[in-house]
Amino acid sequence: MITAENIKQYIETSLPCDQVQVEGDDGHHFHAVIVSAEFRDKSMIQQHQLVYKALGDRMKQEIHALSMKTYTPEQWSEQTQH
């Protein structure tokens, strides 16, 4: 069974990230917060596509549901100041 830590490692291995947080303990539904400079100048859809690409076939086979919030480092800085 896949774990939140597995997903975190998969993302960090394939996508340069400043921060990755993944939660979920039922082995099926997960929530992630991902901060990466790679998200600059990309729409939310493009950002999510980068994460899906990092996860590859795991999204089809092992991960049943992943909700995510993606931020550039600048957006994350603004978010955490509030």
PDB file of N, CA, C and O in Angstrom:
ATOM      1  N   MET A   1       0.844  -1.185   0.000  1.00  0.00           N
ATOM      2  CA  MET A   1       0.000   0.000   0.000  1.00  0.00           C
ATOM      3  C   MET A   1       0.890   1.250   0.000  1.00  0.00           C
ATOM      4  O   MET A   1       1.896   1.311   0.707  1.00  0.00           O
ATOM      5  N   ILE A   2       0.511   2.218  -0.784  1.00  0.00           N
ATOM      6  CA  ILE A   2       1.265   3.459  -0.894  1.00  0.00           C
ATOM      7  C   ILE A   2       0.995   4.335   0.332  1.00  0.00           C
ATOM      8  O   ILE A   2      -0.107   4.333   0.880  1.00  0.00           O
ATOM      9  N   THR A   3       2.016   5.078   0.748  1.00  0.00           N
ATOM     10  CA  THR A   3       1.882   5.962   1.902  1.00  0.00           C
ATOM     11  C   THR A   3       2.100   7.409   1.477  1.00  0.00           C
ATOM     12  O   THR A   3       2.585   7.683   0.379  1.00  0.00           O
ATOM     13  N   ALA A   4       1.732   8.327   2.364  1.00  0.00           N
ATOM     14  CA  ALA A   4       1.964   9.747   2.109  1.00  0.00           C
ATOM     15  C   ALA A   4       3.454  10.009   1.922  1.00  0.00           C
ATOM     16  O   ALA A   4       3.841  10.823   1.083  1.00  0.00           O
ATOM     17  N   GLU A   5       4.290   9.326   2.698  1.00  0.00           N
ATOM     18  CA  GLU A   5       5.742   9.502   2.583  1.00  0.00           C
ATOM     19  C   GLU A   5       6.241   9.025   1.214  1.00  0.00           C
ATOM     20  O   GLU A   5       7.129   9.647   0.632  1.00  0.00           O
ATOM     21  N   ASN A   6       5.678   7.928   0.696  1.00  0.00           N
ATOM     22  CA  ASN A   6       6.042   7.457  -0.652  1.00  0.00           C
ATOM     23  C   ASN A   6       5.758   8.536  -1.689  1.00  0.00           C
ATOM     24  O   ASN A   6       6.604   8.843  -2.528  1.00  0.00           O
ATOM     25  N   ILE A   7       4.564   9.106  -1.622  1.00  0.00           N
ATOM     26  CA  ILE A   7       4.166  10.133  -2.596  1.00  0.00           C
ATOM     27  C   ILE A   7       5.097  11.334  -2.493  1.00  0.00           C
ATOM     28  O   ILE A   7       5.535  11.871  -3.510  1.00  0.00           O
ATOM     29  N   LYS A   8       5.401  11.755  -1.275  1.00  0.00           N
ATOM     30  CA  LYS A   8       6.321  12.873  -1.056  1.00  0.00           C
ATOM     31  C   LYS A   8       7.661  12.584  -1.731  1.00  0.00           C
ATOM     32  O   LYS A   8       8.206  13.448  -2.419  1.00  0.00           O
ATOM     33  N   GLN A   9       8.189  11.390  -1.542  1.00  0.00           N
ATOM     34  CA  GLN A   9       9.470  11.020  -2.136  1.00  0.00           C
ATOM     35  C   GLN A   9       9.395  10.990  -3.661  1.00  0.00           C
ATOM     36  O   GLN A   9      10.325  11.439  -4.331  1.00  0.00           O
ATOM     37  N   TYR A  10       8.308  10.470  -4.214  1.00  0.00           N
ATOM     38  CA  TYR A  10       8.152  10.426  -5.669  1.00  0.00           C
ATOM     39  C   TYR A  10       8.173  11.836  -6.255  1.00  0.00           C
ATOM     40  O   TYR A  10       8.823  12.082  -7.271  1.00  0.00           O
ATOM     41  N   ILE A  11       7.458  12.758  -5.611  1.00  0.00           N
ATOM     42  CA  ILE A  11       7.400  14.134  -6.106  1.00  0.00           C
ATOM     43  C   ILE A  11       8.779  14.783  -6.000  1.00  0.00           C
ATOM     44  O   ILE A  11       9.256  15.391  -6.958  1.00  0.00           O
ATOM     45  N   GLU A  12       9.417  14.653  -4.838  1.00  0.00           N
ATOM     46  CA  GLU A  12      10.720  15.295  -4.625  1.00  0.00           C
ATOM     47  C   GLU A  12      11.796  14.732  -5.549  1.00  0.00           C
ATOM     48  O   GLU A  12      12.725  15.452  -5.914  1.00  0.00           O
ATOM     49  N   THR A  13      11.692  13.482  -5.928  1.00  0.00           N
ATOM     50  CA  THR A  13      12.677  12.857  -6.805  1.00  0.00           C
ATOM     51  C   THR A  13      12.594  13.405  -8.228  1.00  0.00           C
ATOM     52  O   THR A  13      13.613  13.526  -8.908  1.00  0.00           O
ATOM     53  N   SER A  14      11.386  13.736  -8.680  1.00  0.00           N
ATOM     54  CA  SER A  14      11.188  14.120 -10.082  1.00  0.00           C
ATOM     55  C   SER A  14      10.931  15.598 -10.316  1.00  0.00           C
ATOM     56  O   SER A  14      10.928  16.053 -11.460  1.00  0.00           O
ATOM     57  N   LEU A  15      10.712  16.359  -9.234  1.00  0.00           N
ATOM     58  CA  LEU A  15      10.378  17.776  -9.392  1.00  0.00           C
ATOM     59  C   LEU A  15      11.154  18.575  -8.353  1.00  0.00           C
ATOM     60  O   LEU A  15      11.025  18.313  -7.157  1.00  0.00           O
ATOM     61  N   PRO A  16      11.967  19.557  -8.790  1.00  0.00           N
ATOM     62  CA  PRO A  16      12.689  20.367  -7.806  1.00  0.00           C
ATOM     63  C   PRO A  16      11.688  21.153  -6.950  1.00  0.00           C
ATOM     64  O   PRO A  16      10.921  21.964  -7.470  1.00  0.00           O
ATOM     65  N   CYS A  17      11.703  20.912  -5.658  1.00  0.00           N
ATOM     66  CA  CYS A  17      10.727  21.524  -4.757  1.00  0.00           C
ATOM     67  C   CYS A  17      11.411  22.191  -3.579  1.00  0.00           C
ATOM     68  O   CYS A  17      12.440  21.724  -3.091  1.00  0.00           O
ATOM     69  N   ASP A  18      10.823  23.289  -3.130  1.00  0.00           N
ATOM     70  CA  ASP A  18      11.269  23.920  -1.891  1.00  0.00           C
ATOM     71  C   ASP A  18      10.634  23.220  -0.698  1.00  0.00           C
ATOM     72  O   ASP A  18      11.228  23.124   0.376  1.00  0.00           O
ATOM     73  N   GLN A  19       9.425  22.739  -0.905  1.00  0.00           N
ATOM     74  CA  GLN A  19       8.704  22.092   0.181  1.00  0.00           C
ATOM     75  C   GLN A  19       7.627  21.175  -0.383  1.00  0.00           C
ATOM     76  O   GLN A  19       6.970  21.506  -1.371  1.00  0.00           O
ATOM     77  N   VAL A  20       7.454  20.026   0.249  1.00  0.00           N
ATOM     78  CA  VAL A  20       6.375  19.100  -0.102  1.00  0.00           C
ATOM     79  C   VAL A  20       5.796  18.549   1.196  1.00  0.00           C
ATOM     80  O   VAL A  20       6.519  18.023   2.042  1.00  0.00           O
ATOM     81  N   GLN A  21       4.490  18.679   1.334  1.00  0.00           N
ATOM     82  CA  GLN A  21       3.784  18.093   2.472  1.00  0.00           C
ATOM     83  C   GLN A  21       2.684  17.202   1.900  1.00  0.00           C
ATOM     84  O   GLN A  21       1.896  17.649   1.067  1.00  0.00           O
ATOM     85  N   VAL A  22       2.626  15.971   2.334  1.00  0.00           N
ATOM     86  CA  VAL A  22       1.575  15.061   1.873  1.00  0.00           C
ATOM     87  C   VAL A  22       0.938  14.434   3.103  1.00  0.00           C
ATOM     88  O   VAL A  22       1.626  13.949   4.002  1.00  0.00           O
ATOM     89  N   GLU A  23      -0.385  14.452   3.126  1.00  0.00           N
ATOM     90  CA  GLU A  23      -1.130  13.845   4.224  1.00  0.00           C
ATOM     91  C   GLU A  23      -2.119  12.839   3.662  1.00  0.00           C
ATOM     92  O   GLU A  23      -2.552  12.938   2.513  1.00  0.00           O
ATOM     93  N   GLY A  24      -2.463  11.880   4.488  1.00  0.00           N
ATOM     94  CA  GLY A  24      -3.429  10.856   4.116  1.00  0.00           C
ATOM     95  C   GLY A  24      -2.976   9.537   4.684  1.00  0.00           C
ATOM     96  O   GLY A  24      -1.816   9.155   4.526  1.00  0.00           O
ATOM     97  N   ASP A  25      -3.870   8.838   5.338  1.00  0.00           N
ATOM     98  CA  ASP A  25      -3.439   7.603   5.985  1.00  0.00           C
ATOM     99  C   ASP A  25      -4.315   6.400   5.650  1.00  0.00           C
ATOM    100  O   ASP A  25      -4.170   5.334   6.248  1.00  0.00           O
ATOM    101  N   ASP A  26      -5.225   6.574   4.691  1.00  0.00           N
ATOM    102  CA  ASP A  26      -6.065   5.417   4.344  1.00  0.00           C
ATOM    103  C   ASP A  26      -5.522   4.637   3.146  1.00  0.00           C
ATOM    104  O   ASP A  26      -6.096   3.626   2.742  1.00  0.00           O
ATOM    105  N   GLY A  27      -4.404   5.119   2.581  1.00  0.00           N
ATOM    106  CA  GLY A  27      -3.796   4.431   1.453  1.00  0.00           C
ATOM    107  C   GLY A  27      -4.456   4.715   0.120  1.00  0.00           C
ATOM    108  O   GLY A  27      -4.044   4.164  -0.901  1.00  0.00           O
ATOM    109  N   HIS A  28      -5.474   5.563   0.108  1.00  0.00           N
ATOM    110  CA  HIS A  28      -6.200   5.842  -1.132  1.00  0.00           C
ATOM    111  C   HIS A  28      -6.355   7.333  -1.419  1.00  0.00           C
ATOM    112  O   HIS A  28      -6.230   7.754  -2.569  1.00  0.00           O
ATOM    113  N   HIS A  29      -6.623   8.128  -0.402  1.00  0.00           N
ATOM    114  CA  HIS A  29      -6.904   9.553  -0.575  1.00  0.00           C
ATOM    115  C   HIS A  29      -5.814  10.375   0.103  1.00  0.00           C
ATOM    116  O   HIS A  29      -5.507  10.192   1.281  1.00  0.00           O
ATOM    117  N   PHE A  30      -5.237  11.292  -0.683  1.00  0.00           N
ATOM    118  CA  PHE A  30      -4.127  12.081  -0.177  1.00  0.00           C
ATOM    119  C   PHE A  30      -4.324  13.553  -0.513  1.00  0.00           C
ATOM    120  O   PHE A  30      -5.011  13.906  -1.472  1.00  0.00           O
ATOM    121  N   HIS A  31      -3.707  14.396   0.297  1.00  0.00           N
ATOM    122  CA  HIS A  31      -3.712  15.840   0.071  1.00  0.00           C
ATOM    123  C   HIS A  31      -2.267  16.321   0.130  1.00  0.00           C
ATOM    124  O   HIS A  31      -1.526  15.964   1.047  1.00  0.00           O
ATOM    125  N   ALA A  32      -1.869  17.129  -0.847  1.00  0.00           N
ATOM    126  CA  ALA A  32      -0.485  17.605  -0.906  1.00  0.00           C
ATOM    127  C   ALA A  32      -0.427  19.119  -1.032  1.00  0.00           C
ATOM    128  O   ALA A  32      -1.278  19.742  -1.667  1.00  0.00           O
ATOM    129  N   VAL A  33       0.592  19.694  -0.415  1.00  0.00           N
ATOM    130  CA  VAL A  33       0.966  21.089  -0.611  1.00  0.00           C
ATOM    131  C   VAL A  33       2.378  21.052  -1.179  1.00  0.00           C
ATOM    132  O   VAL A  33       3.291  20.488  -0.576  1.00  0.00           O
ATOM    133  N   ILE A  34       2.542  21.662  -2.351  1.00  0.00           N
ATOM    134  CA  ILE A  34       3.822  21.584  -3.059  1.00  0.00           C
ATOM    135  C   ILE A  34       4.280  22.993  -3.414  1.00  0.00           C
ATOM    136  O   ILE A  34       3.534  23.766  -4.015  1.00  0.00           O
ATOM    137  N   VAL A  35       5.508  23.316  -3.037  1.00  0.00           N
ATOM    138  CA  VAL A  35       6.094  24.622  -3.327  1.00  0.00           C
ATOM    139  C   VAL A  35       7.294  24.393  -4.236  1.00  0.00           C
ATOM    140  O   VAL A  35       8.232  23.685  -3.872  1.00  0.00           O
ATOM    141  N   SER A  36       7.258  24.997  -5.421  1.00  0.00           N
ATOM    142  CA  SER A  36       8.339  24.805  -6.378  1.00  0.00           C
ATOM    143  C   SER A  36       8.503  26.027  -7.272  1.00  0.00           C
ATOM    144  O   SER A  36       7.525  26.629  -7.716  1.00  0.00           O
ATOM    145  N   ALA A  37       9.748  26.378  -7.524  1.00  0.00           N
ATOM    146  CA  ALA A  37      10.033  27.464  -8.465  1.00  0.00           C
ATOM    147  C   ALA A  37       9.629  27.080  -9.885  1.00  0.00           C
ATOM    148  O   ALA A  37       9.441  27.948 -10.737  1.00  0.00           O
ATOM    149  N   GLU A  38       9.496  25.779 -10.140  1.00  0.00           N
ATOM    150  CA  GLU A  38       9.070  25.301 -11.464  1.00  0.00           C
ATOM    151  C   GLU A  38       7.653  25.768 -11.802  1.00  0.00           C
ATOM    152  O   GLU A  38       7.260  25.743 -12.968  1.00  0.00           O
ATOM    153  N   PHE A  39       6.886  26.190 -10.805  1.00  0.00           N
ATOM    154  CA  PHE A  39       5.505  26.609 -11.029  1.00  0.00           C
ATOM    155  C   PHE A  39       5.390  28.052 -11.510  1.00  0.00           C
ATOM    156  O   PHE A  39       4.307  28.491 -11.898  1.00  0.00           O
ATOM    157  N   ARG A  40       6.493  28.791 -11.487  1.00  0.00           N
ATOM    158  CA  ARG A  40       6.439  30.195 -11.915  1.00  0.00           C
ATOM    159  C   ARG A  40       5.957  30.292 -13.359  1.00  0.00           C
ATOM    160  O   ARG A  40       6.341  29.500 -14.219  1.00  0.00           O
ATOM    161  N   ASP A  41       5.109  31.281 -13.597  1.00  0.00           N
ATOM    162  CA  ASP A  41       4.594  31.579 -14.944  1.00  0.00           C
ATOM    163  C   ASP A  41       3.792  30.432 -15.548  1.00  0.00           C
ATOM    164  O   ASP A  41       3.681  30.329 -16.770  1.00  0.00           O
ATOM    165  N   LYS A  42       3.231  29.568 -14.700  1.00  0.00           N
ATOM    166  CA  LYS A  42       2.390  28.481 -15.184  1.00  0.00           C
ATOM    167  C   LYS A  42       1.010  28.592 -14.541  1.00  0.00           C
ATOM    168  O   LYS A  42       0.874  29.035 -13.401  1.00  0.00           O
ATOM    169  N   SER A  43      -0.006  28.183 -15.291  1.00  0.00           N
ATOM    170  CA  SER A  43      -1.360  28.166 -14.744  1.00  0.00           C
ATOM    171  C   SER A  43      -1.467  27.045 -13.712  1.00  0.00           C
ATOM    172  O   SER A  43      -0.590  26.185 -13.633  1.00  0.00           O
ATOM    173  N   MET A  44      -2.530  27.055 -12.931  1.00  0.00           N
ATOM    174  CA  MET A  44      -2.730  26.001 -11.943  1.00  0.00           C
ATOM    175  C   MET A  44      -2.796  24.636 -12.620  1.00  0.00           C
ATOM    176  O   MET A  44      -2.262  23.658 -12.096  1.00  0.00           O
ATOM    177  N   ILE A  45      -3.439  24.563 -13.767  1.00  0.00           N
ATOM    178  CA  ILE A  45      -3.531  23.298 -14.497  1.00  0.00           C
ATOM    179  C   ILE A  45      -2.137  22.827 -14.910  1.00  0.00           C
ATOM    180  O   ILE A  45      -1.815  21.648 -14.764  1.00  0.00           O
ATOM    181  N   GLN A  46      -1.315  23.732 -15.420  1.00  0.00           N
ATOM    182  CA  GLN A  46       0.046  23.367 -15.817  1.00  0.00           C
ATOM    183  C   GLN A  46       0.877  22.927 -14.611  1.00  0.00           C
ATOM    184  O   GLN A  46       1.689  22.007 -14.711  1.00  0.00           O
ATOM    185  N   GLN A  47       0.668  23.586 -13.476  1.00  0.00           N
ATOM    186  CA  GLN A  47       1.382  23.204 -12.249  1.00  0.00           C
ATOM    187  C   GLN A  47       0.994  21.785 -11.830  1.00  0.00           C
ATOM    188  O   GLN A  47       1.854  20.971 -11.493  1.00  0.00           O
ATOM    189  N   HIS A  48      -0.299  21.504 -11.856  1.00  0.00           N
ATOM    190  CA  HIS A  48      -0.775  20.170 -11.469  1.00  0.00           C
ATOM    191  C   HIS A  48      -0.275  19.113 -12.457  1.00  0.00           C
ATOM    192  O   HIS A  48       0.029  17.986 -12.064  1.00  0.00           O
ATOM    193  N   GLN A  49      -0.190  19.480 -13.734  1.00  0.00           N
ATOM    194  CA  GLN A  49       0.333  18.546 -14.727  1.00  0.00           C
ATOM    195  C   GLN A  49       1.793  18.189 -14.441  1.00  0.00           C
ATOM    196  O   GLN A  49       2.212  17.052 -14.660  1.00  0.00           O
ATOM    197  N   LEU A  50       2.566  19.165 -13.950  1.00  0.00           N
ATOM    198  CA  LEU A  50       3.955  18.876 -13.581  1.00  0.00           C
ATOM    199  C   LEU A  50       4.015  17.850 -12.445  1.00  0.00           C
ATOM    200  O   LEU A  50       4.865  16.960 -12.447  1.00  0.00           O
ATOM    201  N   VAL A  51       3.109  17.986 -11.483  1.00  0.00           N
ATOM    202  CA  VAL A  51       3.076  17.032 -10.368  1.00  0.00           C
ATOM    203  C   VAL A  51       2.649  15.657 -10.877  1.00  0.00           C
ATOM    204  O   VAL A  51       3.251  14.646 -10.516  1.00  0.00           O
ATOM    205  N   TYR A  52       1.613  15.619 -11.715  1.00  0.00           N
ATOM    206  CA  TYR A  52       1.168  14.335 -12.273  1.00  0.00           C
ATOM    207  C   TYR A  52       2.285  13.667 -13.068  1.00  0.00           C
ATOM    208  O   TYR A  52       2.463  12.450 -13.010  1.00  0.00           O
ATOM    209  N   LYS A  53       3.033  14.479 -13.811  1.00  0.00           N
ATOM    210  CA  LYS A  53       4.160  13.943 -14.584  1.00  0.00           C
ATOM    211  C   LYS A  53       5.211  13.359 -13.634  1.00  0.00           C
ATOM    212  O   LYS A  53       5.779  12.301 -13.906  1.00  0.00           O
ATOM    213  N   ALA A  54       5.467  14.051 -12.519  1.00  0.00           N
ATOM    214  CA  ALA A  54       6.437  13.561 -11.539  1.00  0.00           C
ATOM    215  C   ALA A  54       5.990  12.221 -10.953  1.00  0.00           C
ATOM    216  O   ALA A  54       6.821  11.366 -10.646  1.00  0.00           O
ATOM    217  N   LEU A  55       4.696  12.046 -10.802  1.00  0.00           N
ATOM    218  CA  LEU A  55       4.173  10.800 -10.238  1.00  0.00           C
ATOM    219  C   LEU A  55       4.037   9.707 -11.290  1.00  0.00           C
ATOM    220  O   LEU A  55       3.976   8.525 -10.952  1.00  0.00           O
ATOM    221  N   GLY A  56       3.991  10.085 -12.543  1.00  0.00           N
ATOM    222  CA  GLY A  56       3.948   9.116 -13.636  1.00  0.00           C
ATOM    223  C   GLY A  56       2.775   8.154 -13.549  1.00  0.00           C
ATOM    224  O   GLY A  56       1.662   8.549 -13.203  1.00  0.00           O
ATOM    225  N   ASP A  57       3.028   6.895 -13.863  1.00  0.00           N
ATOM    226  CA  ASP A  57       1.973   5.878 -13.888  1.00  0.00           C
ATOM    227  C   ASP A  57       1.397   5.583 -12.509  1.00  0.00           C
ATOM    228  O   ASP A  57       0.341   4.959 -12.399  1.00  0.00           O
ATOM    229  N   ARG A  58       2.073   6.023 -11.470  1.00  0.00           N
ATOM    230  CA  ARG A  58       1.548   5.796 -10.116  1.00  0.00           C
ATOM    231  C   ARG A  58       0.171   6.429  -9.939  1.00  0.00           C
ATOM    232  O   ARG A  58      -0.650   5.934  -9.166  1.00  0.00           O
ATOM    233  N   MET A  59      -0.084   7.536 -10.666  1.00  0.00           N
ATOM    234  CA  MET A  59      -1.397   8.191 -10.566  1.00  0.00           C
ATOM    235  C   MET A  59      -2.498   7.277 -11.107  1.00  0.00           C
ATOM    236  O   MET A  59      -3.642   7.360 -10.660  1.00  0.00           O
ATOM    237  N   LYS A  60      -2.170   6.428 -12.041  1.00  0.00           N
ATOM    238  CA  LYS A  60      -3.169   5.532 -12.628  1.00  0.00           C
ATOM    239  C   LYS A  60      -3.290   4.236 -11.838  1.00  0.00           C
ATOM    240  O   LYS A  60      -4.362   3.634 -11.779  1.00  0.00           O
ATOM    241  N   GLN A  61      -2.185   3.810 -11.232  1.00  0.00           N
ATOM    242  CA  GLN A  61      -2.159   2.482 -10.628  1.00  0.00           C
ATOM    243  C   GLN A  61      -2.256   2.498  -9.109  1.00  0.00           C
ATOM    244  O   GLN A  61      -3.080   1.781  -8.540  1.00  0.00           O
ATOM    245  N   GLU A  62      -1.432   3.300  -8.440  1.00  0.00           N
ATOM    246  CA  GLU A  62      -1.325   3.218  -6.986  1.00  0.00           C
ATOM    247  C   GLU A  62      -2.098   4.295  -6.238  1.00  0.00           C
ATOM    248  O   GLU A  62      -2.628   4.039  -5.157  1.00  0.00           O
ATOM    249  N   ILE A  63      -2.168   5.497  -6.801  1.00  0.00           N
ATOM    250  CA  ILE A  63      -2.778   6.631  -6.109  1.00  0.00           C
ATOM    251  C   ILE A  63      -4.184   6.828  -6.657  1.00  0.00           C
ATOM    252  O   ILE A  63      -4.365   7.126  -7.837  1.00  0.00           O
ATOM    253  N   HIS A  64      -5.163   6.663  -5.803  1.00  0.00           N
ATOM    254  CA  HIS A  64      -6.550   6.754  -6.258  1.00  0.00           C
ATOM    255  C   HIS A  64      -7.078   8.184  -6.257  1.00  0.00           C
ATOM    256  O   HIS A  64      -7.855   8.563  -7.133  1.00  0.00           O
ATOM    257  N   ALA A  65      -6.653   8.984  -5.267  1.00  0.00           N
ATOM    258  CA  ALA A  65      -7.118  10.364  -5.210  1.00  0.00           C
ATOM    259  C   ALA A  65      -6.039  11.235  -4.579  1.00  0.00           C
ATOM    260  O   ALA A  65      -5.544  10.941  -3.491  1.00  0.00           O
ATOM    261  N   LEU A  66      -5.684  12.305  -5.272  1.00  0.00           N
ATOM    262  CA  LEU A  66      -4.704  13.251  -4.759  1.00  0.00           C
ATOM    263  C   LEU A  66      -5.223  14.657  -5.012  1.00  0.00           C
ATOM    264  O   LEU A  66      -5.325  15.096  -6.158  1.00  0.00           O
ATOM    265  N   SER A  67      -5.548  15.355  -3.936  1.00  0.00           N
ATOM    266  CA  SER A  67      -5.875  16.770  -4.084  1.00  0.00           C
ATOM    267  C   SER A  67      -4.609  17.536  -3.728  1.00  0.00           C
ATOM    268  O   SER A  67      -3.842  17.119  -2.861  1.00  0.00           O
ATOM    269  N   MET A  68      -4.402  18.645  -4.397  1.00  0.00           N
ATOM    270  CA  MET A  68      -3.160  19.375  -4.148  1.00  0.00           C
ATOM    271  C   MET A  68      -3.350  20.870  -4.254  1.00  0.00           C
ATOM    272  O   MET A  68      -4.233  21.371  -4.949  1.00  0.00           O
ATOM    273  N   LYS A  69      -2.484  21.561  -3.534  1.00  0.00           N
ATOM    274  CA  LYS A  69      -2.349  23.007  -3.644  1.00  0.00           C
ATOM    275  C   LYS A  69      -0.906  23.247  -4.041  1.00  0.00           C
ATOM    276  O   LYS A  69       0.019  22.740  -3.407  1.00  0.00           O
ATOM    277  N   THR A  70      -0.726  24.022  -5.091  1.00  0.00           N
ATOM    278  CA  THR A  70       0.609  24.292  -5.601  1.00  0.00           C
ATOM    279  C   THR A  70       0.909  25.783  -5.472  1.00  0.00           C
ATOM    280  O   THR A  70       0.043  26.629  -5.695  1.00  0.00           O
ATOM    281  N   TYR A  71       2.143  26.081  -5.111  1.00  0.00           N
ATOM    282  CA  TYR A  71       2.568  27.461  -4.893  1.00  0.00           C
ATOM    283  C   TYR A  71       3.973  27.663  -5.436  1.00  0.00           C
ATOM    284  O   TYR A  71       4.799  26.751  -5.411  1.00  0.00           O
ATOM    285  N   THR A  72       4.235  28.877  -5.931  1.00  0.00           N
ATOM    286  CA  THR A  72       5.614  29.288  -6.172  1.00  0.00           C
ATOM    287  C   THR A  72       6.185  29.666  -4.799  1.00  0.00           C
ATOM    288  O   THR A  72       5.419  29.870  -3.857  1.00  0.00           O
ATOM    289  N   PRO A  73       7.502  29.763  -4.669  1.00  0.00           N
ATOM    290  CA  PRO A  73       8.063  30.181  -3.377  1.00  0.00           C
ATOM    291  C   PRO A  73       7.520  31.533  -2.914  1.00  0.00           C
ATOM    292  O   PRO A  73       7.305  31.745  -1.721  1.00  0.00           O
ATOM    293  N   GLU A  74       7.299  32.444  -3.862  1.00  0.00           N
ATOM    294  CA  GLU A  74       6.777  33.766  -3.513  1.00  0.00           C
ATOM    295  C   GLU A  74       5.336  33.675  -2.990  1.00  0.00           C
ATOM    296  O   GLU A  74       4.984  34.312  -1.998  1.00  0.00           O
ATOM    297  N   GLN A  75       4.523  32.882  -3.665  1.00  0.00           N
ATOM    298  CA  GLN A  75       3.137  32.701  -3.224  1.00  0.00           C
ATOM    299  C   GLN A  75       3.094  32.041  -1.851  1.00  0.00           C
ATOM    300  O   GLN A  75       2.279  32.413  -1.007  1.00  0.00           O
ATOM    301  N   TRP A  76       3.970  31.063  -1.623  1.00  0.00           N
ATOM    302  CA  TRP A  76       4.012  30.368  -0.340  1.00  0.00           C
ATOM    303  C   TRP A  76       4.405  31.339   0.778  1.00  0.00           C
ATOM    304  O   TRP A  76       3.847  31.302   1.874  1.00  0.00           O
ATOM    305  N   SER A  77       5.372  32.201   0.479  1.00  0.00           N
ATOM    306  CA  SER A  77       5.807  33.201   1.466  1.00  0.00           C
ATOM    307  C   SER A  77       4.638  34.101   1.855  1.00  0.00           C
ATOM    308  O   SER A  77       4.424  34.380   3.034  1.00  0.00           O
ATOM    309  N   GLU A  78       3.886  34.551   0.853  1.00  0.00           N
ATOM    310  CA  GLU A  78       2.705  35.389   1.128  1.00  0.00           C
ATOM    311  C   GLU A  78       1.664  34.615   1.927  1.00  0.00           C
ATOM    312  O   GLU A  78       1.050  35.160   2.845  1.00  0.00           O
ATOM    313  N   GLN A  79       1.465  33.354   1.583  1.00  0.00           N
ATOM    314  CA  GLN A  79       0.460  32.501   2.229  1.00  0.00           C
ATOM    315  C   GLN A  79       0.783  32.294   3.711  1.00  0.00           C
ATOM    316  O   GLN A  79      -0.110  32.329   4.558  1.00  0.00           O
ATOM    317  N   THR A  80       2.048  32.083   4.012  1.00  0.00           N
ATOM    318  CA  THR A  80       2.436  31.758   5.385  1.00  0.00           C
ATOM    319  C   THR A  80       2.553  33.000   6.269  1.00  0.00           C
ATOM    320  O   THR A  80       2.657  32.881   7.490  1.00  0.00           O
ATOM    321  N   GLN A  81       2.538  34.179   5.669  1.00  0.00           N
ATOM    322  CA  GLN A  81       2.599  35.412   6.458  1.00  0.00           C
ATOM    323  C   GLN A  81       1.230  35.797   6.998  1.00  0.00           C
ATOM    324  O   GLN A  81       1.133  36.672   7.858  1.00  0.00           O
ATOM    325  N   HIS A  82       0.186  35.170   6.517  1.00  0.00           N
ATOM    326  CA  HIS A  82      -1.179  35.532   6.949  1.00  0.00           C
ATOM    327  C   HIS A  82      -1.643  34.644   8.055  1.00  0.00           C
ATOM    328  O   HIS A  82      -2.762  34.799   8.544  1.00  0.00           O
TER     329      HIS A  82
END
